[in-house]
Amino acid sequence: TPITFRRPVNDARMAAQVDLLSGGRFVMGLGAGWNEAEHRAYGIPFPTTKERFDRLDEAVRLMRALWTEQPASFEGRFYRLDEAGYKSQPAPGRPPLLIGGAGERRTLRIAAEHADEWNCVTVTEPEGYAHKVEVLERHCEDVGRDPATIARSMMVFPIAGPNERTISAIASKTMAHFSLDPEASPRVMVERMEGKGILSGSTDEVVEKLGKLAELGLEEMVLQHIDFDSDEGPEYFASEIAPQVADL
């Protein structure tokens, strides 16, 4: 969730309650917020990039304090706690913190300092992912942390199917989602969607790409399907691609 949507104390309390109810299965995913139009639509202020990341850094520290200290105090530029406590503590060990993004200067630094899991977005090619991993590891070295203690995941928009008709339909829906031209040719679609977190190609190409990502330390992939009117894409991915990468 973007840290701009709610005060972090509310996020922390809700997360603690869900974590407790789920028996410790909840993961708290946080980001700085990026979609200005979404903020504007709901009347939510959209600060500068620097302020959003400063708020994210403070929010993570505040939430950790609320989950592990009773009572908790915190003094920051944007948020503060003064001997705050509440009864709904999370399950033992607190919820894992997931930091989402791929920005090299702030996102990966915050991930190195605080994240239990880093969720990479917008980068799906193995070469680009390898570079992001190197940057994360440098930040870990700077803060004195073993990078192996950070789980690695990736969020992608998969474009795969049993035939060109299905692939074109998914690609068009994905293009429209990104406010791009859904009537463009497949080649133009791929070019325009580069850097948008797209995972596309033939079955063999996707399997090969996933294998290379796994070799670079990727442990989990989150698939976002945009073609809400059809199950063909997800069913194809589950039946034809997933079994080939299950043991990676």
C-alpha positions in Angstrom: 0.0 0.0 0.0 1.3 3.5 -0.7 2.3 5.2 2.6 0.5 8.3 1.4 -3.0 6.7 1.7 -3.2 6.5 5.5 -1.3 7.4 8.6 1.2 4.7 9.3 -0.2 4.2 12.8 -3.5 3.1 11.2 -1.6 0.8 8.8 0.3 -0.7 11.7 -2.8 -1.4 13.8 -4.7 -3.0 10.9 -1.7 -5.1 10.0 -1.3 -6.3 13.5 -4.9 -7.3 13.7 -4.8 -9.2 10.4 -1.5 -10.8 11.3 -2.9 -12.0 14.6 -6.1 -13.4 13.0 -4.2 -15.1 10.3 -1.8 -16.8 12.6 1.2 -14.9 11.5 0.6 -15.3 7.7 0.3 -11.6 6.9 3.0 -9.6 5.0 2.9 -5.8 5.2 3.7 -4.4 1.7 4.7 -0.8 1.5 5.7 1.7 -1.1 6.2 5.5 -1.4 3.2 5.9 -3.8 3.5 6.7 -7.5 0.1 7.1 -9.1 -0.7 10.9 -9.0 -4.0 10.5 -10.9 -5.2 8.0 -8.3 -4.3 10.3 -5.4 -6.1 13.2 -7.2 -9.2 11.1 -7.8 -9.6 10.4 -4.1 -8.6 13.8 -2.9 -5.3 12.5 -1.3 -2.3 14.9 -1.3 0.5 13.8 -3.5 3.8 15.2 -2.1 7.1 15.5 -3.9 9.1 12.4 -4.6 11.6 13.2 -1.9 8.9 13.8 0.7 7.1 10.5 -0.2 10.3 8.6 0.4 11.1 10.4 3.5 7.6 9.6 4.8 8.1 5.9 3.8 11.4 5.7 5.7 9.8 7.2 8.8 6.7 5.1 8.5 8.7 1.9 8.5 10.5 2.9 11.6 7.3 3.9 13.4 5.5 0.7 12.5 8.4 -1.4 13.8 8.3 0.5 17.0 4.6 -0.1 17.4 4.9 -3.8 16.8 7.9 -4.4 19.1 7.7 -1.8 21.9 5.0 -1.3 24.5 4.6 1.6 24.9 6.2 3.0 21.8 7.7 6.4 21.2 8.9 7.9 17.9 10.0 11.4 16.8 10.2 12.2 13.1 9.6 15.1 10.8 6.2 13.8 9.7 5.1 11.3 12.3 5.5 10.9 16.1 4.4 8.6 18.9 4.4 9.5 22.6 4.2 6.4 24.8 1.7 4.8 22.4 0.4 1.3 23.0 -2.5 -0.9 22.1 -3.8 -4.3 22.9 -4.0 -5.9 19.4 -0.3 -6.9 19.1 0.7 -8.9 16.0 1.6 -12.6 16.1 5.0 -13.3 17.7 7.8 -12.0 15.5 5.8 -9.1 13.9 4.6 -9.1 10.3 7.3 -9.2 7.6 7.9 -5.9 5.9 7.8 -5.9 2.1 9.2 -2.9 0.3 8.1 -2.6 -3.4 9.9 -0.7 -6.1 13.1 -0.6 -8.1 14.5 2.9 -7.5 18.2 2.6 -6.9 18.9 5.6 -4.7 16.0 5.5 -2.2 13.8 2.4 -2.6 16.6 -0.1 -2.6 18.3 1.8 0.3 15.2 1.6 2.4 14.8 -2.1 1.4 18.4 -2.8 2.5 17.8 -1.0 5.9 14.3 -2.3 6.7 12.8 -4.9 4.4 12.3 -8.6 5.1 11.3 -8.9 1.4 12.0 -6.8 -1.7 9.4 -6.8 -4.4 10.9 -5.7 -7.7 8.5 -3.9 -10.1 8.9 -2.6 -13.7 12.0 -4.7 -14.3 11.5 -8.2 -15.7 14.5 -8.8 -18.0 17.3 -10.8 -16.3 20.0 -8.3 -17.2 18.1 -5.4 -15.7 17.2 -7.5 -12.6 20.8 -8.5 -12.1 21.7 -4.8 -12.0 19.1 -4.0 -9.4 20.3 -6.9 -7.3 23.8 -5.6 -7.4 22.6 -2.1 -6.3 20.6 -3.7 -3.4 23.7 -5.7 -2.3 25.8 -2.5 -2.3 23.3 -0.8 -0.1 23.3 -3.8 2.2 27.1 -3.6 2.4 26.8 0.1 3.3 24.4 -0.6 6.2 26.1 -3.8 7.4 23.4 -6.2 6.4 23.6 -9.7 4.8 21.6 -9.4 1.6 20.7 -13.1 1.9 18.3 -12.1 4.7 16.1 -10.2 2.3 13.6 -12.4 0.4 13.2 -11.5 -3.3 10.0 -11.3 -5.3 8.8 -9.6 -8.5 5.4 -8.2 -9.6 4.7 -8.6 -13.3 1.9 -8.3 -15.9 2.1 -11.7 -17.8 1.2 -11.8 -21.5 1.1 -15.4 -22.5 -1.5 -17.7 -24.0 -2.2 -20.7 -26.2 -2.6 -18.7 -29.4 -2.0 -15.3 -31.0 -5.7 -14.3 -30.4 -5.4 -14.7 -26.6 -2.0 -13.0 -26.5 -3.2 -10.1 -28.5 -6.3 -9.7 -26.3 -4.2 -9.7 -23.1 -1.7 -7.3 -24.7 -4.5 -4.9 -25.7 -6.1 -4.9 -22.2 -2.6 -4.3 -20.7 -1.9 -1.4 -23.1 -5.3 0.2 -22.2 -4.4 -0.3 -18.5 -1.3 1.8 -19.0 -3.2 4.4 -21.1 -1.3 3.3 -24.2 -2.7 2.5 -27.7 -4.6 -0.8 -27.4 -4.9 -1.0 -31.2 -1.2 -0.9 -31.9 0.6 -3.7 -33.6 2.2 -6.5 -31.4 5.7 -5.2 -32.1 4.7 -1.6 -31.1 2.9 -2.9 -28.0 6.0 -4.6 -26.8 8.2 -1.5 -27.4 5.8 0.8 -25.6 5.3 -1.6 -22.6 9.0 -1.9 -21.9 9.7 -0.8 -18.4 6.1 -1.4 -17.4 6.7 -4.8 -15.7 5.6 -6.9 -18.6 6.5 -10.6 -18.8 5.9 -11.7 -22.4 7.0 -14.2 -25.0 6.4 -17.7 -26.1 6.1 -20.4 -23.5 9.7 -21.5 -24.0 10.9 -17.9 -23.8 9.0 -17.1 -20.6 10.2 -20.4 -19.0 13.8 -19.5 -20.0 13.4 -16.0 -18.6 12.0 -17.3 -15.3 14.9 -19.7 -15.0 17.5 -17.0 -15.4 15.6 -14.8 -12.8 15.6 -17.7 -10.4 19.4 -18.1 -10.9 19.7 -14.5 -9.8 17.9 -15.2 -6.5 14.3 -14.5 -7.4 12.1 -16.6 -5.1 8.5 -15.6 -5.9 6.6 -13.9 -8.7 3.3 -12.1 -8.3 1.2 -12.2 -11.5 -1.2 -9.3 -12.3 -3.7 -10.3 -14.9 -5.4 -7.4 -16.7 -7.8 -9.3 -19.0 -10.6 -9.5 -16.4 -13.1 -10.8 -19.0 -11.3 -14.1 -19.6 -9.5 -16.8 -17.7 -7.6 -18.0 -20.7 -4.4 -16.2 -19.8 -4.2 -17.3 -16.1 -5.3 -20.8 -16.9 -2.6 -21.1 -19.6 0.0 -19.8 -17.3 -1.0 -22.2 -14.6 -1.2 -25.3 -16.8 1.6 -24.7 -19.3 4.2 -22.5 -17.6 4.0 -23.0 -13.9 4.7 -26.8 -14.0 7.9 -26.1 -15.9 9.2 -23.7 -13.3 7.9 -25.3 -10.1 11.3 -26.7 -9.1 13.3 -23.6 -9.8 
